[in-house]
């Protein structure tokens, strides 16, 4: 029940425009079972036609192309000054990637985004009656964009980029264990952007999907949570610039969220609590990638 409550919060966030992508990792269901669970929800809420389900590598995402595409275009056109920041964690201590490497990663990710968009458009044209619109890119779709598999970014990097994290961890596809050890031995500054709406509990209890009868959502919940190694923020050479760029990324997200809260053009309209940022330092703890 708790995980489905989070799912409903994510759905409302997408329909109100305060998020463009969510990852359904917390449901812990195989793709075929998840598909059967989502179909009646899509039938209950026709406004979900604006949302595409993306099955990719090890995860299932829900996304709004109309919200995601402008962000990708902005990053590709001026990625030297616009987050995400890529933090490499498999080659010595955590460090920011140089501009050339950042450009390579963003260009690769943007090419894949365009391929996903094209596949989604074709799927939408050929299967207009499908509920939900399910785009299965699989592992082959990701690998087809690069003949050299070592240049592919791993799933955590791809997921962080799609979700819009201001800072994203980067490591070689085959160095996941090393990257996990690096993060597990580091203190992390964790940033959590939260919103809330008194309408959520009423919405879910009165007209929500039948899978959660009478459920009550908490007043506030997280819409984006990411971290940065504390040692990087404390570094005399890069710390000040990193903090400034992370803060700019957070501010940009909050501005977008705030503008969407007042927009009459989204599929769903609720009364929201102004977003807030919670930042805390977490000591070293086991991290899985």
LINFENTA-V109282 format. One record per pair of residues at least 24 apart in sequence whose C-alpha atoms are under 10 Angstrom apart, sorted by the first residue. I is the first residue (numbers start at 0). J is the second residue. If there is no record, write none. Layout:
BEGIN
((I:J) (I:J))
END
This chain:
BEGIN
((0:210) (0:211) (0:212) (0:214) (1:25) (1:26) (1:211) (1:214) (1:216) (2:26) (2:27) (3:210) (3:211) (3:214) (4:200) (4:203) (4:210) (4:211) (4:214) (4:215) (4:216) (4:217) (5:216) (5:217) (5:220) (5:221) (7:40) (7:199) (7:203) (7:207) (7:208) (7:211) (7:216) (8:195) (8:199) (8:200) (8:203) (8:216) (8:217) (8:219) (8:220) (8:221) (8:222) (9:61) (9:220) (9:221) (9:222) (10:47) (10:50) (10:61) (10:62) (11:47) (11:199) (11:202) (11:203) (11:266) (11:267) (11:268) (11:269) (12:194) (12:222) (12:256) (12:260) (12:267) (12:269) (13:47) (13:49) (13:50) (13:61) (13:62) (13:63) (13:66) (13:265) (13:266) (13:267) (14:46) (14:47) (14:48) (14:49) (14:50) (14:63) (14:265) (14:266) (14:267) (14:268) (14:269) (15:256) (15:259) (15:260) (15:261) (15:262) (15:263) (15:264) (15:265) (15:266) (15:267) (15:268) (15:269) (15:271) (16:63) (16:65) (16:66) (16:255) (16:256) (16:257) (16:258) (16:259) (16:260) (16:262) (16:264) (16:265) (16:266) (16:267) (16:268) (17:66) (17:194) (17:222) (17:252) (17:253) (17:255) (17:256) (17:257) (17:258) (17:259) (17:260) (17:265) (17:274) (18:62) (18:63) (18:66) (18:67) (18:162) (18:163) (18:222) (18:223) (18:252) (18:255) (18:256) (18:259) (19:50) (19:61) (19:62) (19:63) (19:64) (19:65) (19:66) (19:67) (19:68) (19:70) (19:161) (19:162) (19:163) (20:50) (20:51) (20:52) (20:53) (20:60) (20:61) (20:62) (20:63) (20:64) (20:66) (20:67) (20:158) (20:161) (20:162) (20:163) (21:52) (21:59) (21:60) (21:61) (21:62) (21:63) (21:158) (21:161) (21:162) (21:163) (21:222) (21:223) (22:52) (22:53) (22:58) (22:59) (22:60) (22:61) (22:62) (22:158) (22:159) (22:161) (22:162) (23:58) (23:59) (23:60) (23:61) (24:57) (24:58) (24:59) (24:60) (26:59) (27:58) (27:59) (28:58) (28:59) (29:58) (29:59) (30:54) (30:57) (30:58) (30:59) (30:135) (33:59) (34:59) (34:130) (34:131) (34:133) (35:131) (36:210) (37:130) (37:131) (37:208) (38:129) (38:130) (38:131) (38:132) (39:130) (39:131) (39:208) (39:209) (39:210) (40:130) (40:131) (40:207) (40:208) (40:209) (40:210) (41:129) (41:130) (41:131) (41:132) (41:208) (42:130) (42:131) (42:208) (43:206) (43:207) (43:208) (43:209) (44:206) (44:207) (44:208) (45:130) (45:131) (45:266) (46:265) (46:266) (46:267) (47:130) (47:131) (47:132) (47:266) (47:267) (48:127) (48:129) (48:130) (48:131) (48:132) (48:266) (49:131) (49:132) (49:265) (49:266) (50:131) (50:132) (50:133) (51:119) (51:123) (51:130) (51:131) (51:132) (51:133) (51:134) (52:119) (52:130) (52:131) (52:132) (52:133) (52:134) (52:135) (53:115) (53:119) (53:132) (53:133) (53:134) (53:135) (53:136) (53:137) (54:133) (54:134) (54:135) (54:136) (54:137) (54:138) (55:134) (55:135) (55:136) (55:137) (55:138) (55:139) (55:140) (55:141) (55:154) (55:157) (55:158) (56:135) (56:136) (56:137) (56:138) (56:139) (56:140) (56:141) (56:142) (56:153) (56:154) (56:157) (56:158) (57:137) (57:138) (57:154) (57:155) (57:158) (58:137) (58:154) (58:155) (58:158) (59:133) (59:134) (59:135) (59:158) (60:133) (60:134) (60:158) (60:161) (60:162) (61:133) (62:161) (62:162) (64:112) (64:115) (64:116) (64:119) (67:112) (67:161) (67:162) (67:163) (68:109) (68:112) (68:113) (68:116) (70:161) (70:163) (71:105) (71:106) (71:108) (71:109) (71:112) (71:113) (71:160) (71:161) (71:163) (72:109) (74:102) (74:105) (74:106) (74:109) (75:102) (75:105) (75:106) (75:108) (75:109) (76:106) (77:102) (78:102) (78:105) (78:106) (80:244) (80:247) (81:165) (81:244) (81:245) (81:247) (81:248) (81:251) (82:160) (82:163) (82:164) (82:165) (82:166) (82:167) (82:244) (82:245) (82:247) (82:248) (82:249) (82:251) (83:159) (83:160) (83:163) (83:164) (83:165) (83:166) (83:167) (83:168) (83:244) (83:245) (83:248) (84:160) (84:164) (84:165) (84:166) (84:167) (84:168) (84:169) (84:227) (84:241) (84:244) (84:245) (84:248) (85:156) (85:159) (85:160) (85:164) (85:165) (85:166) (85:167) (85:168) (85:169) (85:170) (86:156) (86:166) (86:167) (86:168) (86:169) (86:170) (86:227) (86:228) (86:231) (87:167) (87:168) (87:169) (87:170) (87:171) (87:178) (88:168) (88:169) (88:170) (88:171) (88:174) (88:175) (88:177) (88:178) (88:179) (88:180) (88:181) (88:182) (88:228) (89:168) (89:169) (89:170) (89:171) (89:173) (89:174) (89:175) (89:176) (89:177) (89:178) (89:179) (89:180) (89:181) (89:182) (90:170) (90:171) (90:174) (90:177) (90:178) (90:181) (91:177) (91:178) (91:181) (92:178) (92:181) (92:182) (92:185) (92:228) (92:230) (92:231) (93:168) (93:169) (93:178) (93:181) (93:182) (93:185) (93:227) (93:228) (93:229) (93:230) (93:231) (94:168) (94:169) (94:228) (94:230) (94:231) (94:234) (94:237) (95:166) (95:167) (95:168) (95:169) (95:231) (95:237) (95:241) (96:168) (96:169) (101:169) (103:150) (104:150) (104:151) (104:152) (104:156) (104:157) (104:169) (105:160) (107:144) (107:145) (107:150) (107:151) (107:152) (108:141) (108:144) (108:151) (108:152) (108:156) (108:157) (108:160) (108:161) (110:144) (111:140) (111:141) (111:142) (111:143) (111:144) (111:145) (112:161) (114:140) (114:141) (114:144) (115:140) (115:141) (148:172) (148:173) (149:173) (153:288) (154:288) (155:288) (156:288) (159:224) (159:225) (162:222) (162:223) (162:224) (163:223) (163:225) (163:248) (163:252) (164:190) (164:223) (164:224) (164:225) (164:226) (164:245) (164:248) (164:249) (164:252) (165:190) (165:223) (165:224) (165:225) (165:226) (165:227) (165:244) (165:245) (165:246) (165:247) (165:248) (165:249) (165:250) (165:251) (165:252) (166:225) (166:226) (166:227) (166:241) (166:244) (166:245) (166:248) (166:249) (167:225) (167:226) (167:227) (168:225) (168:226) (168:227) (168:228) (174:288) (175:287) (175:288) (176:286) (176:287) (176:288) (177:288) (178:286) (178:287) (178:288) (179:285) (179:286) (179:287) (179:288) (180:284) (180:285) (180:286) (180:287) (180:288) (181:228) (181:283) (181:285) (181:286) (182:227) (182:228) (182:283) (182:284) (182:285) (182:286) (182:287) (182:288) (183:282) (183:283) (183:284) (183:285) (183:286) (183:287) (184:228) (184:282) (184:283) (184:284) (184:285) (184:286) (185:227) (185:228) (185:229) (185:230) (185:281) (185:282) (185:283) (185:284) (185:285) (185:286) (186:226) (186:227) (186:228) (186:229) (186:230) (186:280) (186:281) (186:282) (186:283) (186:284) (187:225) (187:226) (187:227) (187:228) (187:229) (187:230) (187:231) (187:232) (187:279) (187:280) (187:281) (187:282) (187:283) (187:284) (188:225) (188:226) (188:227) (188:228) (188:229) (188:230) (188:231) (188:232) (188:278) (188:279) (188:280) (188:281) (188:282) (189:224) (189:225) (189:226) (189:227) (189:228) (189:229) (189:277) (189:278) (189:279) (189:280) (189:281) (190:223) (190:224) (190:225) (190:226) (190:227) (190:245) (190:246) (190:249) (190:276) (190:277) (190:278) (190:279) (190:280) (191:220) (191:221) (191:222) (191:223) (191:224) (191:225) (191:226) (191:249) (191:275) (191:276) (191:277) (191:278) (191:279) (192:220) (192:221) (192:222) (192:223) (192:224) (192:225) (192:249) (192:252) (192:253) (192:274) (192:275) (192:276) (192:277) (192:278) (193:219) (193:220) (193:221) (193:222) (193:223) (193:224) (193:253) (193:272) (193:273) (193:274) (193:275) (193:276) (193:277) (194:218) (194:219) (194:220) (194:221) (194:222) (194:223) (194:253) (194:256) (194:257) (194:271) (194:272) (194:273) (194:274) (194:275) (194:276) (195:219) (195:220) (195:221) (195:222) (195:270) (195:271) (195:272) (195:273) (195:274) (195:275) (196:220) (196:269) (196:270) (196:271) (196:272) (196:273) (197:269) (197:270) (197:271) (197:272) (198:268) (198:269) (198:270) (198:271) (199:269) (199:270) (199:271) (202:269) (218:271) (218:272) (219:271) (219:272) (219:274) (219:275) (220:274) (221:274) (221:275) (221:276) (221:277) (222:256) (222:274) (223:249) (223:252) (223:276) (224:276) (224:277) (224:278) (225:278) (226:278) (226:279) (226:280) (226:281) (227:280) (228:280) (228:281) (229:280) (229:281) (229:282) (249:276) (250:276))
END
